[in-house]
Structure formats: structure tokens, C-alpha cells
Amino acid sequence: MRSHLTEALAAMEAPFEPDEVEPPSSPHKPTKEYVLDMVKRRLCLDSPGWTVPMIHFLNEDEHCAAFLSFITLLEPSLDDDIESFLLDGPSHSHMKGPRVPRDDTDVTDALKRSYRATMLMAGEDTSDAVLLLLQSKARLMTKCLFPIFQANSSGNLRHGCKILDKLTRSHLNDVQQVVGANGRTCGRYMQSLLEHIEHPHVSELFLTMICKPHNAALLRVYLSPPATKVMFYKALADIKIILLIAQHICDTQYDEVHAIAAADVLLELLDRLAADDFGAIVLEPLSHSTQLLESLVTTALTPEGGKSPASYLAPPCGRRTAAIRCLLGLLEKAAQDQVVGPPTSPYQSFGSTVVNLVPNQLHVAKSFVFGRVQAHLPEILTYLQKQFTSQQQQQHAAGCDHGVRHTAYTVSHPFTEFRLLLVQMLVALVEHDAAHLATFFSVDVWRILVAWFVQYPHTNLYHHAFYRLVFLALRTNDPVVLKPLLQHAKLVTTLIDVYRKDPTASSRGYILQACNAIRLQAATLPPDAFLRSFLQSHATWRSFESELCATTQASVYEAPETSSGEKKKKKKKSAKKKATSSHPPSNASVILPEISADEDDDVDQPPHSPDQSNNGNADSLSPEGKKKKRKKHKK
């Protein structure tokens, strides 16, 4: 009778010598070296496949853990168990510190074995027997695979994430039971993932483990019972997972790539949890914790080189841009009453797609979030003023030869994403409370915003944000807000001058929108209102108003002409309509409405005079008319 080890080797079709099979002691429990050697021989084959005895062999916990050790590739340490392969998730002692180099580019023998083991477990053509193995060993595999994120692991992260994604896709309940057992355990697992969050496969695993994306194709996967989900979310709330992610954004011990990836994960997690039924459990710290918002604001508004004038000229680092992106995303998400939730059916055609709007779980934190960020509004405006002053000083300096050349124009200083996000955050704060315009928006602030509108004629994203601020200021109808903007900053004169001087500027569309907003707002006010009296005394505005109305009317009522045939057809229709329509009095101005589709069909019919229509009716009623009709039908 052959021993258990000999049968396993024979089943795996691995070469072995008879004298190397039996371990020197304990024939019923092979040592770690013998089990490793046995699995290694199997994985050394070019195309290893599954056999029934091999699956039975891996049903034992020790053998399955030994198989997974070829993927994790942990360096030996004093904490290792010399008699067992079993692990209990990532270790705190190996969470940080100097990392072992990982073989991601060089195709070594260890990387080949790791790839073969990964494809055996998580390949596309996985057999039912392997699926049963994954189901029975899901919790064990979760504990034994997560150490791949330790600092002493040289395993390939893609391989580990592929198997873990296979487990979460079909057995999310088991994975969350292991990771979310308690707050301390959850902290170990999630922190190990955050250390490698800059890798796309790690960040995707991190997100899907917490909350799957709102995709109809994933409606029947990544499922777990509500009780397990609540337990897992409570563990995430205990460790304050949102604050942990923010630390990876603001902490300077992580590089910029890591900080940018952490910001992407934070924004995506907020988007998913806001639409989740139990997302309020994880988002609850945002309603009272000031650490997140204060750290993001401090990181965003602190230049790298101190607060010297030169530091405001240097492009902001990726960490600061990531912090301001998170602040803006948090404000925009908290302001919504409802958000787009998960789809209700996995089968939805384009015509029958229904947007599932659900209550926003982050909306309860709106007042607190806006209140904390609004407290820093003077700092934001001061930063913009210092940046503008530094740029003006450098432009006026002798021998200044700075500039960024684009395809069709050159600017002295680029309008960075960071500056755009700051202005968009101003828009979000003013939309929440328009009283900030009277309190914080001084003449200098409006002059800076107007100057940037003129200085960057092709930055349409800023033009849209500037138009929103102007529109919100107009809707207040407060002279305290409008006087600095219209009288001192000379908004109307500046917009009209830019519109007339540069016919190729991309800002002409937003100039028309802003001027129309001013015109329509003034039309709704009484004659003694400040805006209306200001426009009546503005000579440039009075000369431009007729041109504004004509241009706006032409852009609204002019139908698009795509071909010369349509032009001729339109001319014929207009000629027929003129022949049949009654002429209005010469002293009356009549605006014809736009022809609809039904009216256009009527125009194609030949015109009939009243006499012709009466003759036709009489002819059809007379016997002669009936005879004529019969002759026509016979022909």
C-alpha cells in the first residue's frame, strides 16, 4: 500500500523518486518541506491541470495553505510557525517597514509557479469541483492570501487580487465574515490593502469588498446577507475607514502617486456608500469628525515652499490637488438629496432604462461638512489673491521669459487644475449660502475673477464657474453684492469689450449667457432697483443691448441647414406661406413662431383660395361633379 503522500504525487503526475517520498518521521503527517516539494513539482509542469485526487489533497487545510504559499511568497521570519502553513491574515509586525522587491517584470521560476497556481484557482474554465473547493475553503484562503500585502512578501499582487476577487465575487459573505470579525481584525486587513492602494487591482479589490459598483451586469454577484454586511460596516466604522484613507492622502510619508490613488478611492467609496442602504453606518463619522476636513484643507492650502510669493507660482503637487478634489467631491455629494442607486434589474434595454434614485446617505452630514469648510472660506480667497499678486509681479518683472505655449495661444501661467477646483469650491459654497457673497467677496476678489476671465479666453471650465458666480450674485438682488461686481470691477464694460474686440475667443458664448442673465434679471425688477437703474445709466450697455437681443434671437430661432436641397425647399415653403398669409400692418412688428413638424406638413399642401374651395365643394355636390369623379376613377 502506498502512503498518502505517494498517492498525491502520483495523482498530480509529478516526477518523484521512491526514496524521497516518505518523510523520516510521522508518516501520516508530512513535514512542511515534503508538502512544499510535492506542490512545487506539480507547479513546475508547463500545463498543470486538476485531478480528482489533487482536489481531495487540497481539501486539507495544511495542504491548501501550502499551495497558496507559492503565491504569497513570504520571506521567513521569527514569527513563523515551523510546523504549519496556516496563517491568520496579515501581521501588524510586517505591515510597514522596508519592502521586499516584487518580481513584476522579470519572469522568474517563482513567478511562473505563482501564475500557474493562480490560473488553477481562478482561471476562466474553472470546473465544478474547483468551485466547490473554493466554496469550502473561502475563509481559509482569505486568511492565507492577505499576507501577500505584507512588507516581507515578494508575491505578485495581481495574482493574489485575482483569487481574492474570485472569492468576493461568489463568496463575499465568507470574506466579510473573516475581515469584519471585529474592529481590530478589520483594521489589519484594510490597512494592508491601503499600503498598496496605488495599484489598480488592489484599489478595485478594496472597493468591491466594501461595496460593489452600481452596474447591472454585477447585480447577481458580490452578494452577502444583510446581517453580515451590517457587521462588516460596523467594523469599518470602528476603524474610521474614511479617515484612514484621508491619512494616506495627507501624510507625506506616501508618495504623490499613492496620494492621488487614495483620493480616487475615497471619492468612489463616497459615491457607492451614499447609495447603499447601510452606507450611513460607514459615513457616520463624517457628521461630527473634524479631523478629515481639517487635514484636507490644511494639505490643500499649504504651498510646498512655505508661504513666500514664489511658492504660489509653482504648480501645486499632486497631493494638494488630490486633497482639494476630495473636498469638492465631499461638498457636491453631501448637497444632493437623492443619488443614483444600484439598478433594479440586470436586463434593461436602452429605451426602458429607469434611473433608480435613492435617498442620499451622506445628506445628513451636509450642514456639518459645509459649516467646517465655510470656516476656511477667507483662507481660500486669500490664497487666490496671493496667487494673482505673485503672477502680476512676475509678469511686470524685467527680463521675465515665462510662458506655456498651447496649440493656438500662449499663456504666461497655466490655469492649473488646482486653481479651477478652488473656484469650483467657491461656487459650491455660494450655492449653499449666497450670503457669503456679501460677507467675503470684496472688490479685489471680483477684480481677480474678472481678470482671469479675460486673461484665459479659452479656459471654458473656468468660464462656466465664473458664470455661475455671476448668476448667483444677480439672483441675490442685493446692492451690497452687485455694486462691487458691476461698478468697481466693471463687469459689464469688460464683457462687452472682450466680445467686440476678439471675435475668435471661446468665451463669447459665456459672455452672451452672462449678459442675457443681466438683461433678464433687470427685466423682472421694478424701475427703482439698483440693477435696472445702473443699466439705464450705462451707455455701453444701451448700445449693446439691441445687438445682444438680435444675436440671441438668431441663435435660438435659426434652423440648422444641412444641405442645399433643404435650403431650396425652405425657400419654396416660405414663398408659399407668404402668398397665402395675410399681410400685417406696416407699423406692427410681428414675430412669427417657429414652424413645428405638423405645421411643416401643412405648408407642403398647395394653397387654395376661398373661391376655389367653394367651387370644389359645390362641384362635388352637383351631378356633373360626380360624373367627373367617376371618369377620373376609370382613367
Secondary structure, 3 states (H helix, E strand, C coil): CCCHHHHHHHHCCCCCCHHHCCCCCCCCCCCHHHHHHHHHHHHCCCCCCCCHHHHHHHCCHHHHHHHHHHHHCECCCCCCCCCCCCCCCCCHHHCCCCCCCCCCCCCCHHHHHHHHHHHHHHCCCCCHHHHHHHHHCHHHHHHHHHHHHCCCECCCHHHHHHHHHHHHHHHHHHHHHHHCCCHHHHHHHHHHHHCCCCCHHHHHHHHHHHCCCCCHHHCCCCCCCHHHHHHHHHHHHHCCHHHHHHHHHHCCCCCHHHHHHHHHHHHHHHHHHHCCCCHHHHHHHHHCCCHHHHHHHHHHHCCCCCCCHHHHCCCCCHHHHHHHHHHHHHHHHHCCCEEECCCCCCCCCCCCCCCCEEECCCHHHHHHHHHHHHCCHHHHHHHHHHHHHHHHHHHHCCCCCCCEECCCCEECCCCCHHHHHHHHHHHHHHHHCCCHHHHHCCHHHHHHHHHHHHHCCCCHHHHHHHHHHHHHHHHHCCHHHHHHHHHHCCHHHHHHHHHHHCCCCCCHHHHHHHHHHHHHHHHCCCCCCHHHHHHHCCHHHHHHHHHHHHHHHHHHHCCCCCCHHHHHHHHHHHHHHHHHCCCCCCCCCCCCCCCCHHHHHHHCCCCCCHHHHHHHHHHHHCHHHHHHHHHHHHC
